[in-house]
Protein backbone atom coordinates (compact mmCIF):
# COMPACT_ATOMS: atom_id res chain seq x y z
CA UNK A 1 0.00 0.00 0.00
CA UNK A 2 1.36 3.43 -1.02
CA UNK A 3 2.16 6.00 1.65
CA UNK A 4 1.21 9.64 1.19
CA UNK A 5 2.44 12.46 3.45
CA UNK A 6 0.72 15.85 3.36
CA UNK A 7 3.02 18.74 4.27
CA UNK A 8 1.37 21.85 5.74
CA UNK A 9 3.16 25.03 6.94
CA UNK A 10 1.42 27.19 9.53
CA UNK A 11 2.05 30.50 11.24
CA UNK A 12 -0.52 31.24 13.98
CA UNK A 13 -3.50 30.13 11.87
CA UNK A 14 -4.27 27.03 13.97
CA UNK A 15 -8.03 27.44 13.62
CA UNK A 16 -7.76 27.00 9.86
CA UNK A 17 -5.33 24.08 10.13
CA UNK A 18 -7.55 22.04 12.45
CA UNK A 19 -10.54 22.67 10.20
CA UNK A 20 -8.42 21.61 7.20
CA UNK A 21 -7.30 18.38 8.91
CA UNK A 22 -10.90 17.28 9.38
CA UNK A 23 -11.71 18.09 5.75
CA UNK A 24 -8.63 16.18 4.57
CA UNK A 25 -9.71 13.14 6.56
CA UNK A 26 -13.09 13.15 4.80
CA UNK A 27 -11.47 13.45 1.36
CA UNK A 28 -8.92 10.63 1.76
CA UNK A 29 -11.15 8.12 3.55
CA UNK A 30 -11.59 5.99 0.41
CA UNK A 31 -7.95 6.05 -0.66
CA UNK A 32 -6.22 2.70 -0.92
CA UNK A 33 -3.19 4.25 0.73
CA UNK A 34 -1.70 5.25 4.07
CA UNK A 35 -2.01 8.95 4.84
CA UNK A 36 -0.16 11.02 7.44
CA UNK A 37 0.38 14.73 8.04
CA UNK A 38 3.43 16.82 8.88
CA UNK A 39 2.69 20.38 10.02
CA UNK A 40 5.65 22.78 10.00
CA UNK A 41 5.01 25.37 12.71
CA UNK A 42 6.88 28.48 11.56
CA UNK A 43 7.64 29.73 15.10
CA UNK A 44 4.03 30.77 15.71
CA UNK A 45 3.56 33.39 18.40
CA UNK A 46 0.03 32.17 19.17
CA UNK A 47 -0.14 29.08 21.32
CA UNK A 48 -1.51 25.99 19.61
CA UNK A 49 -4.98 25.30 21.04
CA UNK A 50 -6.01 21.94 22.37
CA UNK A 51 -8.16 20.13 19.81
CA UNK A 52 -10.11 16.88 19.88
CA UNK A 53 -9.02 14.98 16.78
CA UNK A 54 -11.35 12.33 15.47
CA UNK A 55 -9.87 10.89 12.28
CA UNK A 56 -11.13 7.92 10.33
CA UNK A 57 -8.28 7.63 7.82
CA UNK A 58 -5.34 9.86 8.76
CA UNK A 59 -2.84 7.68 10.61
CA UNK A 60 -0.75 10.35 12.29
CA UNK A 61 -0.32 14.10 12.60
CA UNK A 62 3.01 15.54 13.69
CA UNK A 63 3.99 19.14 14.33
CA UNK A 64 7.57 20.18 13.60
CA UNK A 65 8.16 23.34 15.64
CA UNK A 66 10.75 25.75 14.27
CA UNK A 67 12.86 28.01 16.50
CA UNK A 68 12.80 31.04 14.18
CA UNK A 69 10.21 32.28 11.73
CA UNK A 70 11.49 31.78 8.17
CA UNK A 71 8.50 32.03 5.82
CA UNK A 72 6.39 29.51 3.92
CA UNK A 73 8.94 28.69 1.21
CA UNK A 74 11.59 27.70 3.73
CA UNK A 75 9.05 25.76 5.78
CA UNK A 76 8.24 23.71 2.70
CA UNK A 77 11.95 23.24 1.96
CA UNK A 78 12.68 22.20 5.55
CA UNK A 79 9.76 19.78 5.50
CA UNK A 80 10.91 18.24 2.23
CA UNK A 81 14.44 17.86 3.53
CA UNK A 82 13.31 16.34 6.83
CA UNK A 83 10.94 13.84 5.22
CA UNK A 84 13.47 12.87 2.56
CA UNK A 85 16.06 12.11 5.23
CA UNK A 86 13.89 10.62 7.96
CA UNK A 87 10.75 9.08 6.44
CA UNK A 88 9.74 6.22 4.20
CA UNK A 89 7.03 7.43 1.82
CA UNK A 90 5.93 7.17 -1.79
CA UNK A 91 4.30 10.57 -2.40
CA UNK A 92 4.38 14.00 -0.81
CA UNK A 93 1.61 16.61 -1.09
CA UNK A 94 2.59 20.19 -0.12
CA UNK A 95 -0.55 22.11 0.82
CA UNK A 96 -1.28 25.51 2.35
CA UNK A 97 -3.10 25.34 5.66
CA UNK A 98 -5.57 28.22 5.28
CA UNK A 99 -8.15 26.65 2.94
CA UNK A 100 -6.97 28.33 -0.26
CA UNK A 101 -5.62 24.95 -1.42
CA UNK A 102 -8.95 23.16 -1.54
CA UNK A 103 -8.98 19.70 0.11
CA UNK A 104 -11.75 18.74 -2.32
CA UNK A 105 -9.05 18.52 -5.01
CA UNK A 106 -6.92 15.98 -3.12
CA UNK A 107 -8.77 13.15 -4.85
CA UNK A 108 -7.80 14.59 -8.25
CA UNK A 109 -4.14 14.65 -7.24
CA UNK A 110 -4.34 11.12 -5.85
CA UNK A 111 -5.98 9.60 -8.94
CA UNK A 112 -3.64 11.42 -11.32
CA UNK A 113 -0.63 10.20 -9.34
CA UNK A 114 -1.84 6.61 -9.49
CA UNK A 115 -2.27 6.98 -13.27
CA UNK A 116 1.19 8.60 -13.60
CA UNK A 117 3.21 7.10 -10.74
CA UNK A 118 6.57 8.58 -11.75
CA UNK A 119 5.38 12.12 -12.53
CA UNK A 120 4.85 15.16 -10.36
CA UNK A 121 1.23 16.32 -10.50
CA UNK A 122 0.68 20.08 -10.17
CA UNK A 123 -2.63 21.75 -9.31
CA UNK A 124 -2.88 24.29 -12.14
CA UNK A 125 -5.06 27.28 -11.36
CA UNK A 126 -8.05 27.61 -13.70
CA UNK A 127 -10.07 29.93 -11.47
CA UNK A 128 -9.36 32.21 -8.52
CA UNK A 129 -11.66 33.36 -5.73
CA UNK A 130 -10.22 36.87 -5.26
CA UNK A 131 -11.63 40.14 -6.59
CA UNK A 132 -11.11 41.53 -10.08
CA UNK A 133 -8.19 43.77 -9.13
CA UNK A 134 -6.17 40.92 -7.63
CA UNK A 135 -6.99 38.68 -10.60
CA UNK A 136 -5.60 41.40 -12.88
CA UNK A 137 -2.44 41.61 -10.76
CA UNK A 138 -2.09 37.84 -10.90
CA UNK A 139 -2.32 37.88 -14.70
CA UNK A 140 0.41 40.52 -14.65
CA UNK A 141 2.51 38.24 -12.44
CA UNK A 142 2.16 35.34 -14.90
CA UNK A 143 2.93 37.61 -17.87
CA UNK A 144 6.00 39.05 -16.14
CA UNK A 145 7.26 35.57 -15.32
CA UNK A 146 6.78 34.41 -18.89
CA UNK A 147 8.50 37.43 -20.44
CA UNK A 148 11.62 37.13 -18.31
CA UNK A 149 11.91 33.33 -18.05
CA UNK A 150 10.06 31.88 -21.02
CA UNK A 151 8.13 29.72 -18.53
CA UNK A 152 4.36 29.86 -18.14
CA UNK A 153 3.86 28.79 -14.50
CA UNK A 154 0.22 28.22 -13.54
CA UNK A 155 0.70 26.40 -10.26
CA UNK A 156 1.84 27.17 -6.75
CA UNK A 157 2.81 24.85 -3.91
CA UNK A 158 -0.19 22.52 -4.16
CA UNK A 159 1.03 19.38 -5.92
CA UNK A 160 1.79 15.69 -5.51
CA UNK A 161 5.45 14.69 -5.73
CA UNK A 162 6.78 11.15 -6.09
CA UNK A 163 9.66 10.33 -3.77
CA UNK A 164 12.22 10.50 -6.59
CA UNK A 165 11.26 14.10 -7.39
CA UNK A 166 11.42 15.11 -3.72
CA UNK A 167 14.98 13.79 -3.65
CA UNK A 168 15.78 15.94 -6.71
CA UNK A 169 14.25 19.09 -5.26
CA UNK A 170 16.22 19.02 -2.01
CA UNK A 171 19.43 19.32 -4.06
CA UNK A 172 18.21 22.54 -5.70
CA UNK A 173 19.31 25.68 -3.78
CA UNK A 174 16.35 27.74 -5.03
CA UNK A 175 13.86 25.48 -3.24
CA UNK A 176 14.86 27.61 -0.24
CA UNK A 177 13.12 30.63 -1.82
CA UNK A 178 10.70 29.44 -4.51
CA UNK A 179 8.86 26.13 -4.58
CA UNK A 180 7.02 26.43 -7.92
CA UNK A 181 10.06 27.95 -9.64
CA UNK A 182 12.24 25.07 -8.47
CA UNK A 183 9.73 22.47 -9.66
CA UNK A 184 9.65 24.15 -13.07
CA UNK A 185 13.44 24.21 -13.26
CA UNK A 186 14.23 20.73 -11.90
CA UNK A 187 11.28 18.50 -12.78
CA UNK A 188 10.49 18.20 -16.48
CA UNK A 189 8.24 15.14 -16.25
CA UNK A 190 5.02 16.71 -14.97
CA UNK A 191 1.32 16.42 -15.45
CA UNK A 192 -1.50 18.45 -13.92
CA UNK A 193 -5.06 18.64 -12.66
CA UNK A 194 -7.34 21.71 -12.77
CA UNK A 195 -7.54 23.67 -9.53
CA UNK A 196 -9.79 26.44 -8.22
CA UNK A 197 -8.20 28.74 -5.67
CA UNK A 198 -10.32 28.51 -2.54
CA UNK A 199 -11.17 31.14 0.06
CA UNK A 200 -9.44 31.36 3.41
CA UNK A 201 -11.35 29.65 6.19
CA UNK A 202 -10.74 32.51 8.61
CA UNK A 203 -9.52 36.08 8.11
CA UNK A 204 -8.48 37.99 4.99
CA UNK A 205 -5.94 36.76 2.47
CA UNK A 206 -2.33 37.59 3.33
CA UNK A 207 -1.44 38.09 -0.34
CA UNK A 208 -1.24 41.72 -1.43
CA UNK A 209 0.45 43.63 -4.26
CA UNK A 210 3.82 43.81 -2.50
CA UNK A 211 3.82 40.12 -1.54
CA UNK A 212 2.75 39.13 -5.05
CA UNK A 213 5.61 41.18 -6.52
CA UNK A 214 8.11 39.49 -4.20
CA UNK A 215 6.59 36.13 -5.11
CA UNK A 216 7.06 36.90 -8.82
CA UNK A 217 10.66 38.03 -8.41
CA UNK A 218 11.45 34.93 -6.29
CA UNK A 219 10.17 32.67 -9.09
CA UNK A 220 11.97 34.70 -11.76
CA UNK A 221 15.24 34.61 -9.78
CA UNK A 222 15.32 30.81 -10.13
CA UNK A 223 16.09 31.43 -13.81
CA UNK A 224 18.60 34.22 -13.16
CA UNK A 225 20.88 33.43 -16.10
CA UNK A 226 18.01 33.50 -18.58
CA UNK A 227 16.68 36.72 -17.05
CA UNK A 228 20.05 38.45 -17.27
CA UNK A 229 20.49 37.36 -20.90
CA UNK A 230 17.00 38.51 -21.94
CA UNK A 231 17.34 41.80 -20.05
CA UNK A 232 20.76 42.63 -21.52
CA UNK A 233 19.49 41.80 -24.99
CA UNK A 234 16.56 44.15 -24.48
CA UNK A 235 18.81 46.91 -23.10
CA UNK A 236 21.23 46.68 -26.04
CA UNK A 237 18.49 46.93 -28.65
CA UNK A 238 16.50 49.53 -26.75
CA UNK A 239 19.47 51.82 -26.07
CA UNK A 240 20.47 51.57 -29.74
CA UNK A 241 16.89 52.41 -30.70
CA UNK A 242 16.79 55.58 -28.54
CA UNK A 243 20.38 56.65 -29.18
CA UNK A 244 19.28 59.52 -31.44
CA UNK A 245 16.52 60.63 -29.08
CA UNK A 246 18.07 60.09 -25.68
CA UNK A 247 16.34 61.76 -22.70
CA UNK A 248 15.26 60.92 -19.18
CA UNK A 249 11.84 59.88 -20.47
CA UNK A 250 13.18 57.57 -23.18
CA UNK A 251 15.78 56.13 -20.78
CA UNK A 252 13.21 55.43 -18.06
CA UNK A 253 12.17 51.93 -19.34
CA UNK A 254 15.84 50.90 -19.38
CA UNK A 255 16.23 52.27 -15.85
CA UNK A 256 13.27 50.17 -14.69
CA UNK A 257 14.83 47.03 -16.20
CA UNK A 258 18.14 47.75 -14.47
CA UNK A 259 16.39 48.18 -11.09
CA UNK A 260 14.41 45.01 -11.72
CA UNK A 261 17.62 43.11 -12.51
CA UNK A 262 19.12 44.37 -9.27
CA UNK A 263 16.23 42.95 -7.25
CA UNK A 264 16.28 39.65 -9.14
CA UNK A 265 19.99 39.19 -8.39
CA UNK A 266 19.49 40.27 -4.77
CA UNK A 267 16.60 37.84 -4.16
CA UNK A 268 18.47 35.06 -5.97
CA UNK A 269 21.01 35.22 -3.13
CA UNK A 270 18.32 33.76 -0.86
CA UNK A 271 18.94 30.43 -2.59
CA UNK A 272 21.23 28.95 0.02
CA UNK A 273 22.08 25.25 -0.14
CA UNK A 274 24.08 25.51 3.10
CA UNK A 275 21.08 26.79 5.05
CA UNK A 276 18.93 24.12 3.44
CA UNK A 277 21.33 21.38 4.45
CA UNK A 278 21.46 22.80 7.98
CA UNK A 279 17.66 23.04 8.28
CA UNK A 280 17.66 20.81 11.38
CA UNK A 281 19.43 23.51 13.40
CA UNK A 282 16.17 25.47 13.36
CA UNK A 283 14.01 22.59 14.62
CA UNK A 284 12.98 23.07 18.23
CA UNK A 285 10.85 19.95 18.69
CA UNK A 286 8.53 17.50 16.96
CA UNK A 287 5.21 16.64 18.62
CA UNK A 288 2.63 14.02 17.72
CA UNK A 289 -1.08 14.78 17.77
CA UNK A 290 -3.24 11.72 18.34
CA UNK A 291 -6.69 10.85 17.07
CA UNK A 292 -9.21 9.47 19.52
CA UNK A 293 -10.92 7.16 17.05
CA UNK A 294 -8.20 6.09 14.64
CA UNK A 295 -7.84 2.36 14.44
CA UNK A 296 -11.22 1.68 16.07
C-alpha angles and dihedrals in degrees: 000000000000120000121222124191120195113209117206126178118204137185112186094316095112093142091062094044095054091048089049093051091057091048091049090052091055092049098049098041093104096044116120088222144081114260129196135164133226115193116195107209105207095211093287115202092207115079115247108252123231110258133186105231117202108177127173099187112010107097100197143357120202130183118212106201116208123210096218132031109250108163135257097285093056092043089057091046092049091048092050092049093047095048093045091054101037110026140067109221142139103212137020125204116196109203135172114242101220101076097258089108097063115227088208087075095057090091090057091053092046096050093044090051092051089051091047105029097173098045132085111240116213125197101232114204113241096162136018130206098215127101126277095264094055091045088055090050090049091053087051089052092053092046092049091049092050095048095052100036107023087233123120102207114188100166138071130194097312107102145111116248126193114226093254091058092048088055089052094049096053089061092057113092093207092064082081090068110018126029100182093042091053092049090051092049100042107029116059097164101078140141130183149212126211115261135192116208107239130214123259113263093224132015132000125308115274092215115102136158094278094047091046090052091051089047090053094048091047090055092044091049090063086070095043096146093053091046093051092048094049092044094049090047090052092047093051094051094040095049090048089050094053097037092107094044103037117165139135090268095051091043093050096087089052089049090053091052091050092051090047091052090051091056093045091054092044094051091044087065087069087074097098119168091183093058090045092052090047094049092122091068088072095052112106099179145328119229130188122223113206131213118226096214105032112124094016 
